[in-house]
Amino acid sequence: MILWIKEEDGKFRRLEDPFRPRFYAQGKKSDLLALFYSLQKERRVVRYQWTRKKELWSGDEVEVMEIEVVDSDHYARLSRVLPQWEESIAFYNCDIPLPQTYLYERKIFPTGRCTIEVEENRIFKIYPDSSESVWMGDEDIPNLRVMTLNHYGSGWRKVLQLECEGYRVEMETIDVREIAKFLKHFDPDVILSDDGDASLLPLLLSLEKRWKSSISWDREPYLLRRQIRLRGRSYFSYGRTYYQAPAHLFLGRWHIDRRNSFIYRESGMEGVIELSRLAKIPVQRMARASPGTAITSMQIDRAFQENILIPWRKGEPERFKTAWDLLVADKGGLVFQPRLGIFEDVAEIDFASMYPTMMAIHNISPETVLCRCCENHRVPEVGYTICEKREGIVPKTLRPILERRAWLKKMVKELESGNNPPSPPFSKGGLGGFGIDSLSKKREIYHRKQTALKWMLVTCFGYLGYRNARFGRIEAHEAVTAFGRESLLRAKEICEEQGFELLHAITDSLWIRKKGFREEEVLELCRKISEATGITMSLEGIYRWVAFLPSKGNPESPVANRYFGLFQNGKIKVRGLSFRRGDMPPLIQEAQVRMIEVLAGTRTRGEIQLKIPEILDLLLEYNLKLKGGQTKQEDLAIRKRISQEPNAYKVDSLTALAAQQLEDVGIEIHPGEKVRYVIKDAESKEKAERVRPFPLVGPDDIYDVKKYTELLVKATEEILIHFGYNVKRLLSSL
């Protein structure tokens, strides 16, 4: 294994650690010996020994053969070699990514302090610093030299921009030698790019080949030949097709494509490093991985440290269920549909990290649900048993994350209130002598870290029921939702006992009202619910008013997650409206945001009604912009995801036509990628005239005023729907 270590003097050093991975096999001794000698004959393994490990599902110790593999290349090929032996042998720990296996074994983590015994560049011993914690403290954010690499502009006119430590270079014509010179001069630790994985790095690598010149993307001293990879992978998840660009990872420095990293987009570099340390996944890979991959790695690490065998393939299928069993168990979260209309004096209260907390307090884990040793039938409705003799891997993993996130959120609130918060329980030091600006920066850092943890906690519930998850089991998933339904019902009953009326509830949130209530009453209500359920209930906020909106297809049918309202502090909360949709043109989003902001000073339904003329003025203003041709093409861009190859579409939708036009000019689009386009003439008989995709949009291209006006009208109707306005007719009369 090759490690890049930043020494105390700030210099980077390349070190090598001889490391041979191991895997485990269980079966008859004769079969196991036959397996070993066969692999040894093929020069895949070097030695074996008999050892005892814990079996995941039963918790019992079993004897297994520990087999040491020759090197990382042979370890990576095990998945192709071992299947022929699976009928008689069970395999464990044989397909864990090698960098993670190394970090688990050495008990170290990315960006963590460590002590190393070394001769020249060879590591003899490495272990974590005794005072080091996996939880990143204030002083643990590494001081790194960051370079940005971007290709921006419209159409075919693009400029390459390189920036590091305040020095910037811009190139209209890309010069490979100039890039190499810039990189050598600054020698950055991190390179941040936008679309570096998908397009920029493949472009630069192809130019290197054409110019017969090279750029030192890596710090690796040995010559490397990089392949130009254009295809990533498309995958299907929760009803959508997604695309992930091919990863271009550097050696000795990090490359992070901000547009190819969900975690970076949501929580910045602090969030990426926080999860990398927790999950023991190298930073570049963590940036491109999902939060679910992070929580899975944490669970594997926990199993690794407790000598629990990690199954290669899941050995516990879903148990047989009758139709009645499915009806009872497979209900999901509980929802009380909202009452349609505008309501005043409403409070919103939420369970904090409801599902992860339930897994922790009820010991819900794949190996503890339906255990073979207990008969307690603890799970409501379904009557599943939960083990009382051992704690599961999932709750053991989640508990410290929940505590960490609660502390980070507390820190953010303390900093917002201007108080000097206490020192963290997980790391060294507090805020010391930081000034006001530093406190503001700290607040943002804490917010980013808790956001990263939030996404990991959100995905842990889904992974519990995911069929291919290492630590997944559908009955455990059903147990969580059963406890969730019971907790929400108990919360509803307590609210009604205290004289509150329930307007709406969904999974872990409730909207309640009571005439003339005080904030102290709601806080006391939250305390009682927390005591009754064991899950912290908090006050999200008190609304001056909140509007629950109907379905777009049926004006009398409510929708669980479609509402907007104004809190007492003047903050507006919106869910399910046009400006929250990623496929809505920026102009329409801007118009709706301004319309909603008009309502920021109102307190009652009557005051809202008085503001309607201002909203209609905005409608007219944006309608005139559209008719007068005063709108930039970028502000009209619609961004939609394609679900299949462009030429596989049978219906000529606008999105399909845009993707096909891009492919016709040689711009490859993969299933799961998004295309941006402007509607030219939606009703044209000529397919090519209906739509124009970026970057093919020209300055003289027209747009379909009628179609964009329809979108503007719909956005306005969402706000005025409870006041009986026919916006389309009203606009035509103005």
Backbone hydrogen bonds, N-H to C=O, Kabsch-Sander energy under -0.5 kcal/mol:
donor,donor_aa,acceptor,acceptor_aa,energy
3,L,1,M,-0.5
3,L,15,L,-2.8
5,I,3,L,-0.6
5,I,13,R,-2.8
7,E,5,I,-0.7
7,E,11,K,-3.1
10,G,7,E,-2.3
13,R,5,I,-2.4
15,L,3,L,-2.9
15,L,13,R,-0.6
16,E,121,N,-3.1
17,D,1,M,-2.9
23,F,67,I,-2.0
24,Y,92,Y,-2.3
25,A,65,M,-1.8
26,Q,90,A,-2.6
32,L,28,K,-2.5
33,L,29,K,-2.7
34,A,30,S,-1.9
35,L,31,D,-2.2
36,F,32,L,-2.6
37,Y,33,L,-2.6
38,S,34,A,-1.8
39,L,35,L,-2.4
40,Q,36,F,-2.9
41,K,37,Y,-2.1
42,E,38,S,-1.2
43,R,40,Q,-1.7
44,R,39,L,-2.6
45,V,39,L,-0.6
46,V,68,E,-2.5
47,R,68,E,-0.8
49,Q,66,E,-1.7
51,T,64,V,-2.4
53,K,62,V,-2.3
54,K,307,N,-2.9
55,E,60,D,-3.1
59,G,55,E,-2.2
62,V,53,K,-3.3
64,V,51,T,-2.8
65,M,25,A,-2.8
66,E,49,Q,-3.2
66,E,64,V,-0.6
67,I,23,F,-2.9
67,I,65,M,-0.6
68,E,47,R,-2.6
69,V,21,P,-2.7
69,V,67,I,-0.5
70,V,44,R,-2.9
75,Y,71,D,-1.8
76,A,72,S,-2.3
77,R,73,D,-0.9
78,L,75,Y,-1.3
80,R,77,R,-1.6
81,V,77,R,-1.0
81,V,78,L,-0.6
82,L,78,L,-2.9
84,Q,81,V,-0.6
85,W,82,L,-2.7
86,E,83,P,-1.4
88,S,85,W,-1.2
89,I,85,W,-1.4
90,A,26,Q,-2.7
92,Y,24,Y,-2.5
93,N,310,I,-2.6
100,Q,97,P,-0.6
101,T,97,P,-2.1
102,Y,98,L,-2.6
103,L,99,P,-2.1
104,Y,100,Q,-2.8
105,E,101,T,-2.4
106,R,102,Y,-2.5
107,K,103,L,-1.1
108,I,103,L,-1.3
112,G,109,F,-2.0
115,T,127,Y,-3.0
117,E,125,K,-3.1
118,V,116,I,-0.6
119,E,122,R,-2.3
122,R,119,E,-2.3
123,I,16,E,-3.2
123,I,121,N,-0.5
124,F,117,E,-3.3
125,K,117,E,-1.5
127,Y,115,T,-2.1
129,D,113,R,-1.9
132,E,129,D,-1.8
136,M,134,V,-0.6
140,D,137,G,-1.2
141,I,138,D,-0.5
144,L,142,P,-1.0
146,V,144,L,-0.6
147,M,190,V,-2.8
148,T,163,E,-2.6
149,L,192,L,-2.9
150,N,161,Q,-2.4
152,Y,159,V,-2.3
157,R,154,S,-1.4
158,K,156,W,-1.2
159,V,152,Y,-3.2
160,L,171,M,-2.8
161,Q,150,N,-3.2
161,Q,159,V,-0.5
162,L,169,V,-2.7
163,E,148,T,-2.0
164,C,167,Y,-2.3
165,E,146,V,-0.6
167,Y,164,C,-2.1
169,V,162,L,-2.8
171,M,160,L,-2.7
174,I,172,E,-0.5
176,V,174,I,-0.6
179,I,175,D,-1.9
180,A,176,V,-2.4
181,K,177,R,-2.2
182,F,178,E,-2.2
183,L,179,I,-2.6
184,K,180,A,-2.2
185,H,181,K,-2.1
186,F,182,F,-2.1
187,D,183,L,-2.4
189,D,145,R,-2.1
190,V,145,R,-2.1
191,I,254,W,-2.8
192,L,147,M,-3.1
192,L,190,V,-0.5
193,S,256,I,-2.2
194,D,149,L,-0.8
195,D,193,S,-0.5
199,S,195,D,-2.3
200,L,195,D,-2.4
201,L,196,G,-2.5
203,L,199,S,-2.0
204,L,200,L,-2.5
205,L,201,L,-2.8
206,S,202,P,-1.9
207,L,203,L,-1.9
208,E,204,L,-2.2
209,K,205,L,-1.8
210,R,206,S,-2.0
211,W,207,L,-2.9
212,K,208,E,-1.1
213,S,208,E,-1.9
217,W,215,I,-2.3
219,R,251,L,-3.3
220,E,251,L,-0.7
226,R,224,L,-0.7
229,R,227,Q,-1.0
230,L,228,I,-0.6
233,R,244,Q,-2.3
235,Y,242,Y,-2.5
237,S,240,R,-3.0
240,R,237,S,-1.8
242,Y,235,Y,-3.6
242,Y,240,R,-0.5
243,Y,672,G,-0.9
244,Q,233,R,-2.8
249,L,247,A,-0.7
252,G,250,F,-0.5
254,W,189,D,-2.7
256,I,191,I,-2.4
257,D,255,H,-0.5
258,R,193,S,-2.9
258,R,256,I,-0.8
260,N,257,D,-1.4
261,S,258,R,-0.7
265,R,261,S,-2.1
266,E,262,F,-2.1
267,S,263,I,-2.7
268,G,264,Y,-2.5
271,G,267,S,-1.6
272,V,268,G,-1.8
273,I,269,M,-2.6
274,E,270,E,-2.4
275,L,271,G,-2.2
276,S,272,V,-2.3
277,R,273,I,-2.4
278,L,274,E,-2.1
279,A,275,L,-3.1
280,K,276,S,-1.4
281,I,276,S,-1.2
286,M,282,P,-2.7
287,A,283,V,-2.4
288,R,284,Q,-0.8
289,A,285,R,-0.9
289,A,286,M,-0.6
293,T,290,S,-0.6
294,A,290,S,-1.4
295,I,291,P,-2.2
296,T,292,G,-2.1
297,S,293,T,-2.2
298,M,294,A,-2.0
299,Q,295,I,-1.9
300,I,296,T,-2.5
301,D,297,S,-2.6
302,R,298,M,-2.2
303,A,299,Q,-2.4
304,F,300,I,-2.9
305,Q,301,D,-2.6
306,E,302,R,-1.3
307,N,304,F,-1.3
308,I,303,A,-2.9
309,L,54,K,-3.1
312,W,91,F,-1.8
326,L,322,T,-2.2
327,L,323,A,-2.1
328,V,324,W,-2.1
329,A,325,D,-2.8
330,D,326,L,-2.5
331,K,329,A,-1.4
336,F,505,A,-3.2
337,Q,335,V,-0.6
339,R,503,L,-1.1
341,G,548,F,-1.6
343,F,546,V,-2.7
345,D,544,R,-1.4
346,V,543,Y,-1.1
347,A,512,I,-3.2
348,E,541,G,-2.7
349,I,347,A,-0.5
349,I,510,L,-2.5
350,D,538,S,-2.6
351,F,508,D,-2.7
352,A,536,T,-2.9
353,S,351,F,-0.5
354,M,351,F,-0.6
357,T,353,S,-2.4
358,M,354,M,-2.1
359,M,355,Y,-2.2
360,A,356,P,-1.8
361,I,357,T,-2.9
362,H,358,M,-2.3
364,I,359,M,-1.9
365,S,363,N,-0.6
368,T,365,S,-1.1
369,V,365,S,-2.1
370,L,385,T,-2.9
371,C,368,T,-1.1
379,V,384,Y,-2.2
382,V,380,P,-3.2
383,G,379,V,-2.1
387,C,368,T,-1.8
396,K,392,G,-1.8
397,T,393,I,-2.0
398,L,394,V,-2.4
399,R,395,P,-2.3
401,I,397,T,-0.7
402,L,398,L,-2.6
403,E,399,R,-2.1
404,R,400,P,-2.4
405,R,401,I,-2.7
406,A,402,L,-2.3
407,W,403,E,-2.1
408,L,404,R,-2.4
409,K,405,R,-2.6
410,K,406,A,-1.9
411,M,407,W,-2.3
412,V,408,L,-2.2
413,K,409,K,-2.0
414,E,410,K,-2.5
415,L,411,M,-2.5
416,E,412,V,-2.2
417,S,413,K,-1.9
418,G,414,E,-0.5
418,G,415,L,-0.7
419,N,414,E,-1.8
434,F,431,L,-1.7
439,L,435,G,-2.4
440,S,436,I,-2.2
441,K,437,D,-2.0
442,K,438,S,-2.8
443,R,439,L,-2.2
444,E,440,S,-1.6
445,I,441,K,-2.2
446,Y,442,K,-2.8
447,H,443,R,-2.2
448,R,444,E,-2.3
449,K,445,I,-2.2
450,Q,446,Y,-2.5
451,T,447,H,-1.9
452,A,448,R,-2.1
453,L,449,K,-2.1
454,K,450,Q,-2.1
455,W,451,T,-2.0
456,M,452,A,-1.5
457,L,453,L,-2.4
458,V,454,K,-2.5
459,T,455,W,-2.0
460,C,456,M,-1.2
461,F,457,L,-0.8
461,F,458,V,-0.6
462,G,458,V,-0.8
463,Y,459,T,-2.6
464,L,460,C,-1.1
465,G,461,F,-0.7
465,G,462,G,-1.1
466,Y,463,Y,-0.6
469,A,466,Y,-1.4
472,G,469,A,-1.2
473,R,464,L,-3.4
476,A,473,R,-0.7
477,H,473,R,-1.8
478,E,474,I,-2.4
479,A,475,E,-1.9
480,V,476,A,-1.8
481,T,477,H,-1.8
482,A,478,E,-2.0
483,F,479,A,-2.2
484,G,480,V,-2.2
485,R,481,T,-2.5
486,E,482,A,-1.9
487,S,483,F,-2.3
488,L,484,G,-2.3
489,L,485,R,-2.3
490,R,486,E,-2.3
491,A,487,S,-2.4
492,K,488,L,-2.3
493,E,489,L,-2.3
494,I,490,R,-2.1
495,C,491,A,-2.2
496,E,492,K,-2.3
497,E,493,E,-2.2
498,Q,494,I,-1.5
499,G,496,E,-1.4
500,F,495,C,-2.5
501,E,513,R,-3.0
503,L,501,E,-0.5
503,L,511,W,-3.0
504,H,511,W,-1.4
505,A,336,F,-1.8
506,I,509,S,-2.2
507,T,334,L,-3.1
508,D,506,I,-2.7
509,S,506,I,-1.4
510,L,349,I,-2.6
511,W,504,H,-3.1
512,I,347,A,-2.7
512,I,510,L,-0.5
513,R,501,E,-2.0
514,K,345,D,-0.8
517,F,514,K,-1.6
521,E,518,R,-0.7
522,V,518,R,-1.2
523,L,519,E,-2.3
524,E,520,E,-2.2
525,L,521,E,-2.0
526,C,522,V,-2.6
527,R,523,L,-1.9
528,K,524,E,-2.0
529,I,525,L,-2.2
530,S,526,C,-2.5
531,E,527,R,-2.2
532,A,528,K,-2.0
533,T,529,I,-2.2
534,G,530,S,-2.4
538,S,350,D,-3.1
540,E,348,E,-2.2
540,E,538,S,-0.7
541,G,348,E,-1.4
543,Y,346,V,-3.8
543,Y,541,G,-0.5
544,R,566,L,-3.6
545,W,566,L,-1.1
546,V,343,F,-2.2
547,A,564,F,-3.3
548,F,341,G,-2.4
548,F,546,V,-0.5
549,L,547,A,-0.5
549,L,562,R,-2.4
551,S,554,N,-0.8
551,S,557,S,-3.1
557,S,554,N,-1.9
559,V,549,L,-1.2
562,R,559,V,-1.0
563,Y,575,R,-1.7
564,F,547,A,-1.8
565,G,573,K,-2.3
566,L,545,W,-2.4
567,F,565,G,-0.5
567,F,571,K,-3.0
568,Q,542,I,-2.5
570,G,567,F,-1.8
573,K,565,G,-2.5
575,R,563,Y,-2.9
580,R,577,L,-1.5
581,R,578,S,-2.0
584,M,581,R,-1.1
587,L,635,D,-2.6
588,I,585,P,-0.6
589,Q,585,P,-2.2
590,E,586,P,-2.8
591,A,587,L,-2.2
592,Q,588,I,-2.4
593,V,589,Q,-2.4
594,R,590,E,-2.3
595,M,591,A,-1.9
596,I,592,Q,-2.4
597,E,593,V,-2.4
598,V,594,R,-1.2
599,L,595,M,-0.5
599,L,596,I,-1.4
600,A,597,E,-1.6
601,G,598,V,-0.5
602,T,599,L,-1.7
608,I,604,T,-1.9
609,Q,605,R,-2.0
610,L,606,G,-1.4
611,K,607,E,-0.8
611,K,608,I,-1.2
612,I,609,Q,-1.0
614,E,611,K,-0.6
615,I,611,K,-1.6
616,L,612,I,-2.5
617,D,613,P,-2.0
618,L,614,E,-1.7
619,L,615,I,-2.0
620,L,616,L,-2.3
621,E,617,D,-2.4
622,Y,618,L,-2.5
623,N,619,L,-1.9
624,L,620,L,-2.4
625,K,621,E,-1.6
626,L,622,Y,-2.0
627,K,623,N,-2.4
628,G,624,L,-2.5
629,G,626,L,-0.9
630,Q,625,K,-2.0
635,D,632,K,-0.6
636,L,633,Q,-1.4
637,A,634,E,-1.0
638,I,677,Y,-2.9
640,K,638,I,-0.6
640,K,675,V,-2.3
642,I,673,E,-2.6
648,A,645,E,-2.3
649,Y,646,P,-0.9
653,S,651,V,-2.1
657,L,653,S,-2.4
658,A,654,L,-2.2
659,A,655,T,-2.2
660,Q,656,A,-2.3
661,Q,657,L,-2.1
662,L,658,A,-1.8
663,E,659,A,-2.1
664,D,660,Q,-2.1
665,V,661,Q,-1.0
665,V,662,L,-0.6
666,G,663,E,-1.5
667,I,662,L,-2.6
668,E,666,G,-0.8
672,G,642,I,-3.2
673,E,670,H,-2.4
675,V,640,K,-3.1
677,Y,638,I,-2.0
678,V,692,R,-2.6
680,K,678,V,-0.6
680,K,690,R,-1.7
681,D,690,R,-0.7
684,S,681,D,-1.9
687,K,685,K,-0.6
689,E,686,E,-1.3
690,R,686,E,-0.5
690,R,687,K,-1.4
691,V,687,K,-0.6
692,R,678,V,-2.3
694,F,676,R,-2.9
696,L,693,P,-1.4
701,D,698,G,-1.4
704,D,679,I,-2.6
705,V,703,Y,-1.2
708,Y,704,D,-2.0
709,T,705,V,-2.2
710,E,706,K,-1.9
711,L,707,K,-1.5
712,L,708,Y,-1.9
713,V,709,T,-2.6
714,K,710,E,-2.3
715,A,711,L,-1.9
716,T,712,L,-1.8
717,E,713,V,-2.6
718,E,714,K,-1.6
719,I,715,A,-0.7
719,I,716,T,-0.8
720,L,716,T,-1.8
721,I,717,E,-0.9
723,F,720,L,-2.2
724,G,721,I,-0.7
725,Y,720,L,-0.9
727,V,725,Y,-1.1
730,L,726,N,-2.5
731,L,727,V,-2.7
732,S,728,K,-1.9
733,S,729,R,-1.1
734,L,730,L,-0.7
734,L,731,L,-0.8
